């Protein structure tokens, strides 16, 4: 065999080796990019889910306070101009303080008798909203939460309702309602611009999105019967509701009307059964994060690299696999660490709980709920001082919590806590605040070591002040 043939064969082998190695390297990076994109989508969807849930439920407690205001009750009982005027003043105050669209009051027939938007062209006064589910939820004695397009205003909103009782009746005399703007919630929730985020009702109507042209349209194709149900509910206006063209193509993937494939992740919205957050990420954009940088580097150096790539390809491929393996091992170790932490948190035989900067409960240990007799659903989101006796609560709010905010730690502070069955237990509370790298208190504080049945606790009033 001549030298020329040997050189040709070696060149072909080098080319094939380079091609095979480049393909394997690209495939490894491509797979890693998609796995990273999937993890990113899950993390973003969970962050959006927490943000949206918090914003949608922001005024859940405020409407309870509004329903208990004396001027609101009096307006429903007497229905005199003077009583309605006082109720309107209260509604104005709540609307201005909370920064919501409108606060209003409905009688037993579902007719609005007082409203903070009474002077506006789209005033609710005199309008009947008896058909709205939030009215029936509240009138049946429960808290109402509802997402809908306003019939009168034509604006999207989240409605929080609560029954109003007179002092001598067991049945509600009316319903107090707070409507918050969805536009404000969209602005504050931090929806990403690079991906597609949809928040849909159980039927698939898009109610919140970072794609304005998709609002109040259909994520999925529907039958005429399903469209008739949406129209009959009057929840999303008169229509028409256009299908935006999304189709499920495989598990975890959808295609849009242009044929673009997207990874999709779904997350439920707490307190709104059947509602979901859909997070879509374009697979072409994911692939470009791998191919784009490679092409920019490879083109100028293609001739030179073709000579060296045969030797380098195995090294590069091996390094890529090692890097991917290292990341997987690190992620596995992180998941194991988190699992051990959660197991320790929930199974430690001590009353452990975590609160945010407002003092609301974020999590409680298993021993906490077993000792107190509550379920997690009954306590999460409520102020921790709701579970103190009156004396302990007063001390915590005036002395204990301010000291904790100043010094970031408490140790063996005696409190009394009433259990669900009425029994009062004595506890010693120790707490420490999480701090950032600069030593400032972060947004999450963790309380620990609430030991029940503490021996010989001092009275709250006798607690010494910390210096």
Secondary structure, DSSP 4 states (H G I P E B T S, - for coil): --HHHHHHHHHHHHHHHHHHHHHHHHHHHHHHHHHHHHHHHHHHHHHHHHHHHHHHTTTHHHHHHHHT-HHHHHHHHH--HHHHHHHHHHHHHHHHHHT-SEEEEEETTSBEEEETTTTSTT--TT-B-TTSHHHHHHHTTS-EEEEEE-TTT--EEEEEEEEE--TT-SS-SEEEEEEEEHHHHHHHTT--SSSEEEEE-TT-BEEEES-GGGTTSBSS---HHHHHHHHHHTSS-S----B---EEEETTEEE-TT--EEEEEEEE-TTSTT-EEEEEEEHHHHHHHHHHHHHHHHHHTHHHHHHHHHHHHHHHHHHHHHHHHHHHHHHHHHHHHHHHHHHHHHHSSSEEEEEETT-BEEEE-HHHHHHH---HHHHTTSBGGGGS-HHHHHHIIIIIHHHHHHHSEEEEEEEEEE-TTS-EEEEEEEEEEEE-TTS-EEEEEEEEEEEET-TTPPPGGGPPPP-
